[in-house]
Amino acid sequence: MIDAHLAKSGLGRHVHAHPGLRVPGALDGFDVALRVLLRHASRSQTAYESLAWRVTAALGDPIDVGLPSLHRLAPDARRVAGTDVHVLVSLGVHERDASIIVELARAIAAGPLRLEPGADPSHVSRELASIGVDEASAALILARAVAWPDSFPVHDSTHSLTYRAERWRPWRAYAAMHLRLEATSAVRAAKVRAG
């Protein structure tokens, strides 16, 4: 049904390339939100991976599963909520981003904010905005943590894409996944051509 709607709405080539594409979900909404915010705060994939590793190593609980490379759980909201902003800053997170992450963790740990399927997307969106989460990051959190299929997590400074995305409702999160895949493929192809 989703593929058929998006194909009729101008994304036929994308749907044909990736039939059945779905928006990834999450076991823990805070984990998704933390990763989205750390990625937003990073200038590159390498910088993001390094930053996420430092935050996880410092704030994630230890775990022993017999694999040397898997020895920490992702930090949970309660642990981050009890952390001082300066701890995140010392790990390389910019102060403004660190403040947002700690405030988000506190809102989740205290209970007024639920990042899980079935949560009211309007309420979550308002809460994320009040904490200072930018619109594109909030939309990505809504799509992945709240499983809101009409969330449109893209930066669109001209608003032309947002206008075109109206025809993809109520499946804009899926359309965004198709567009992101196409952009990623184009970047990889350009790197291969550049040699």
C-alpha positions as a Markdown table, in Angstrom:
| # | Residue | x | y | z |
|---|---|---|---|---|
| 1 | Met | 0.0 | 0.0 | 0.0 |
| 2 | Ile | 2.8 | 2.4 | 0.9 |
| 3 | Asp | 4.8 | 1.6 | -2.2 |
| 4 | Ala | 1.8 | 2.0 | -4.4 |
| 5 | His | 0.9 | 5.4 | -2.9 |
| 6 | Leu | 4.5 | 6.7 | -3.2 |
| 7 | Ala | 4.8 | 5.3 | -6.8 |
| 8 | Lys | 1.6 | 7.1 | -7.9 |
| 9 | Ser | 2.9 | 10.3 | -6.1 |
| 10 | Gly | 6.1 | 10.7 | -8.2 |
| 11 | Leu | 8.5 | 8.3 | -6.5 |
| 12 | Gly | 8.0 | 5.3 | -8.8 |
| 13 | Arg | 11.7 | 5.1 | -9.7 |
| 14 | His | 12.7 | 5.1 | -6.0 |
| 15 | Val | 10.1 | 2.5 | -5.1 |
| 16 | His | 11.2 | 0.3 | -7.9 |
| 17 | Ala | 14.8 | 0.5 | -6.8 |
| 18 | His | 13.9 | -0.3 | -3.1 |
| 19 | Pro | 10.6 | -2.1 | -2.9 |
| 20 | Gly | 9.3 | -2.7 | 0.6 |
| 21 | Leu | 11.6 | -0.1 | 2.1 |
| 22 | Arg | 10.7 | 0.6 | 5.7 |
| 23 | Val | 11.6 | 3.3 | 8.3 |
| 24 | Pro | 13.8 | 1.7 | 10.9 |
| 25 | Gly | 12.3 | 1.5 | 14.4 |
| 26 | Ala | 13.9 | 1.3 | 17.8 |
| 27 | Leu | 13.8 | -0.6 | 21.0 |
| 28 | Asp | 14.6 | 2.5 | 23.0 |
| 29 | Gly | 13.5 | 5.9 | 21.8 |
| 30 | Phe | 16.1 | 7.8 | 23.8 |
| 31 | Asp | 18.8 | 5.8 | 22.1 |
| 32 | Val | 17.5 | 6.9 | 18.7 |
| 33 | Ala | 17.2 | 10.5 | 19.9 |
| 34 | Leu | 20.7 | 10.5 | 21.3 |
| 35 | Arg | 22.1 | 9.2 | 18.0 |
| 36 | Val | 20.1 | 11.7 | 16.0 |
| 37 | Leu | 21.3 | 14.6 | 18.1 |
| 38 | Leu | 25.0 | 13.4 | 18.2 |
| 39 | Arg | 24.9 | 13.0 | 14.4 |
| 40 | His | 23.4 | 16.5 | 14.0 |
| 41 | Ala | 26.2 | 17.9 | 16.2 |
| 42 | Ser | 28.9 | 16.2 | 14.0 |
| 43 | Arg | 30.4 | 17.4 | 10.8 |
| 44 | Ser | 31.0 | 14.0 | 9.3 |
| 45 | Gln | 30.2 | 10.3 | 9.7 |
| 46 | Thr | 33.7 | 9.8 | 11.1 |
| 47 | Ala | 33.3 | 12.6 | 13.6 |
| 48 | Tyr | 29.8 | 11.2 | 14.6 |
| 49 | Glu | 31.2 | 7.7 | 15.1 |
| 50 | Ser | 34.0 | 9.0 | 17.3 |
| 51 | Leu | 31.7 | 11.2 | 19.3 |
| 52 | Ala | 29.1 | 8.4 | 19.8 |
| 53 | Trp | 31.8 | 6.0 | 20.9 |
| 54 | Arg | 33.2 | 8.5 | 23.5 |
| 55 | Val | 29.7 | 9.2 | 24.9 |
| 56 | Thr | 28.8 | 5.4 | 25.0 |
| 57 | Ala | 32.2 | 4.5 | 26.6 |
| 58 | Ala | 31.7 | 7.2 | 29.3 |
| 59 | Leu | 28.0 | 6.8 | 30.0 |
| 60 | Gly | 26.9 | 3.4 | 28.8 |
| 61 | Asp | 26.7 | 0.5 | 31.3 |
| 62 | Pro | 29.2 | -2.2 | 30.9 |
| 63 | Ile | 28.1 | -5.5 | 29.5 |
| 64 | Asp | 29.9 | -8.9 | 29.0 |
| 65 | Val | 28.5 | -10.9 | 26.1 |
| 66 | Gly | 31.8 | -12.6 | 25.2 |
| 67 | Leu | 32.6 | -10.2 | 22.3 |
| 68 | Pro | 35.5 | -7.9 | 22.9 |
| 69 | Ser | 34.1 | -5.2 | 20.7 |
| 70 | Leu | 30.7 | -5.2 | 22.4 |
| 71 | His | 31.2 | -4.2 | 26.0 |
| 72 | Arg | 28.9 | -1.2 | 26.6 |
| 73 | Leu | 25.2 | -0.6 | 26.3 |
| 74 | Ala | 24.0 | 2.7 | 24.9 |
| 75 | Pro | 23.5 | 5.3 | 27.6 |
| 76 | Asp | 20.0 | 5.3 | 28.9 |
| 77 | Ala | 17.9 | 8.4 | 29.7 |
| 78 | Arg | 18.2 | 8.1 | 33.5 |
| 79 | Arg | 22.0 | 8.0 | 33.3 |
| 80 | Val | 22.2 | 11.0 | 30.9 |
| 81 | Ala | 19.6 | 12.9 | 32.9 |
| 82 | Gly | 21.9 | 12.6 | 36.0 |
| 83 | Thr | 24.9 | 13.8 | 34.0 |
| 84 | Asp | 26.2 | 17.4 | 34.1 |
| 85 | Val | 26.3 | 19.2 | 30.8 |
| 86 | His | 30.0 | 19.7 | 31.2 |
| 87 | Val | 30.6 | 15.9 | 31.2 |
| 88 | Leu | 29.2 | 15.8 | 27.6 |
| 89 | Val | 31.1 | 18.9 | 26.7 |
| 90 | Ser | 34.3 | 17.2 | 27.9 |
| 91 | Leu | 33.6 | 14.3 | 25.6 |
| 92 | Gly | 33.4 | 16.7 | 22.6 |
| 93 | Val | 29.7 | 17.6 | 22.5 |
| 94 | His | 29.1 | 21.4 | 21.9 |
| 95 | Glu | 27.6 | 23.0 | 24.9 |
| 96 | Arg | 24.3 | 23.9 | 23.3 |
| 97 | Asp | 23.9 | 20.3 | 22.0 |
| 98 | Ala | 24.9 | 18.9 | 25.4 |
| 99 | Ser | 22.3 | 21.0 | 27.1 |
| 100 | Ile | 19.6 | 19.8 | 24.7 |
| 101 | Ile | 20.6 | 16.1 | 25.2 |
| 102 | Val | 20.5 | 16.4 | 29.0 |
| 103 | Glu | 17.2 | 18.3 | 28.9 |
| 104 | Leu | 15.7 | 15.6 | 26.6 |
| 105 | Ala | 17.0 | 12.8 | 28.9 |
| 106 | Arg | 15.5 | 14.6 | 31.9 |
| 107 | Ala | 12.1 | 14.9 | 30.2 |
| 108 | Ile | 12.1 | 11.2 | 29.4 |
| 109 | Ala | 13.4 | 10.1 | 32.8 |
| 110 | Ala | 10.8 | 12.2 | 34.6 |
| 111 | Gly | 8.0 | 10.9 | 32.5 |
| 112 | Pro | 6.3 | 13.8 | 30.6 |
| 113 | Leu | 7.9 | 12.8 | 27.3 |
| 114 | Arg | 7.5 | 9.3 | 25.8 |
| 115 | Leu | 9.5 | 8.4 | 22.8 |
| 116 | Glu | 7.7 | 5.2 | 21.8 |
| 117 | Pro | 5.2 | 4.0 | 19.2 |
| 118 | Gly | 1.7 | 5.2 | 20.2 |
| 119 | Ala | 2.9 | 8.5 | 21.7 |
| 120 | Asp | 1.1 | 11.5 | 20.5 |
| 121 | Pro | 3.2 | 13.0 | 17.7 |
| 122 | Ser | 1.9 | 16.5 | 18.2 |
| 123 | His | 2.8 | 16.4 | 21.9 |
| 124 | Val | 6.3 | 14.9 | 21.2 |
| 125 | Ser | 6.9 | 17.5 | 18.5 |
| 126 | Arg | 6.0 | 20.4 | 20.9 |
| 127 | Glu | 8.1 | 18.9 | 23.7 |
| 128 | Leu | 11.2 | 18.4 | 21.4 |
| 129 | Ala | 10.8 | 22.0 | 20.1 |
| 130 | Ser | 10.6 | 23.4 | 23.6 |
| 131 | Ile | 13.8 | 21.6 | 24.5 |
| 132 | Gly | 15.5 | 23.1 | 21.5 |
| 133 | Val | 15.6 | 20.2 | 19.1 |
| 134 | Asp | 15.7 | 21.4 | 15.5 |
| 135 | Glu | 12.8 | 20.6 | 13.2 |
| 136 | Ala | 14.6 | 18.1 | 11.0 |
| 137 | Ser | 16.0 | 16.2 | 14.0 |
| 138 | Ala | 12.6 | 16.2 | 15.7 |
| 139 | Ala | 11.0 | 14.8 | 12.6 |
| 140 | Leu | 13.6 | 12.0 | 12.4 |
| 141 | Ile | 13.0 | 11.1 | 16.0 |
| 142 | Leu | 9.3 | 11.1 | 15.4 |
| 143 | Ala | 9.7 | 8.8 | 12.4 |
| 144 | Arg | 12.0 | 6.3 | 14.1 |
| 145 | Ala | 11.2 | 6.4 | 17.8 |
| 146 | Val | 7.5 | 7.2 | 17.7 |
| 147 | Ala | 6.9 | 5.3 | 14.4 |
| 148 | Trp | 5.0 | 8.3 | 13.0 |
| 149 | Pro | 4.8 | 7.5 | 9.2 |
| 150 | Asp | 4.0 | 11.1 | 8.1 |
| 151 | Ser | 7.0 | 12.7 | 9.7 |
| 152 | Phe | 9.3 | 14.4 | 7.2 |
| 153 | Pro | 12.8 | 14.5 | 8.5 |
| 154 | Val | 14.7 | 16.6 | 5.9 |
| 155 | His | 16.4 | 19.9 | 6.0 |
| 156 | Asp | 14.7 | 22.1 | 3.4 |
| 157 | Ser | 15.7 | 25.7 | 3.5 |
| 158 | Thr | 13.8 | 26.7 | 0.4 |
| 159 | His | 10.6 | 24.7 | 1.4 |
| 160 | Ser | 10.2 | 23.5 | -2.2 |
| 161 | Leu | 10.7 | 19.9 | -1.1 |
| 162 | Thr | 8.3 | 20.3 | 1.8 |
| 163 | Tyr | 5.7 | 21.6 | -0.6 |
| 164 | Arg | 6.3 | 18.6 | -3.0 |
| 165 | Ala | 6.1 | 16.2 | 0.0 |
| 166 | Glu | 2.5 | 17.1 | 0.6 |
| 167 | Arg | 1.5 | 14.6 | -2.1 |
| 168 | Trp | 3.4 | 11.8 | -0.2 |
| 169 | Arg | 1.1 | 12.1 | 2.9 |
| 170 | Pro | 0.5 | 10.1 | 5.0 |
| 171 | Trp | 3.8 | 8.3 | 4.2 |
| 172 | Arg | 6.3 | 11.1 | 4.1 |
| 173 | Ala | 8.7 | 9.3 | 6.5 |
| 174 | Tyr | 9.0 | 6.5 | 3.9 |
| 175 | Ala | 9.4 | 9.0 | 1.1 |
| 176 | Ala | 12.3 | 10.6 | 3.1 |
| 177 | Met | 14.0 | 7.2 | 3.4 |
| 178 | His | 13.8 | 6.7 | -0.4 |
| 179 | Leu | 15.2 | 10.2 | -1.0 |
| 180 | Arg | 18.0 | 9.7 | 1.6 |
| 181 | Leu | 19.0 | 6.4 | -0.1 |
| 182 | Glu | 19.1 | 8.1 | -3.5 |
| 183 | Ala | 21.3 | 10.9 | -2.1 |
| 184 | Thr | 23.6 | 8.4 | -0.4 |
| 185 | Ser | 23.9 | 6.4 | -3.7 |
| 186 | Ala | 24.7 | 9.5 | -5.6 |
| 187 | Val | 27.5 | 10.5 | -3.2 |
| 188 | Arg | 29.0 | 7.0 | -3.3 |
| 189 | Ala | 28.9 | 7.0 | -7.2 |
| 190 | Ala | 30.6 | 10.5 | -7.2 |
| 191 | Lys | 33.4 | 9.2 | -5.0 |
| 192 | Val | 33.9 | 6.2 | -7.2 |
| 193 | Arg | 34.1 | 8.4 | -10.3 |
| 194 | Ala | 36.5 | 10.7 | -8.6 |
| 195 | Gly | 38.7 | 7.7 | -7.9 |
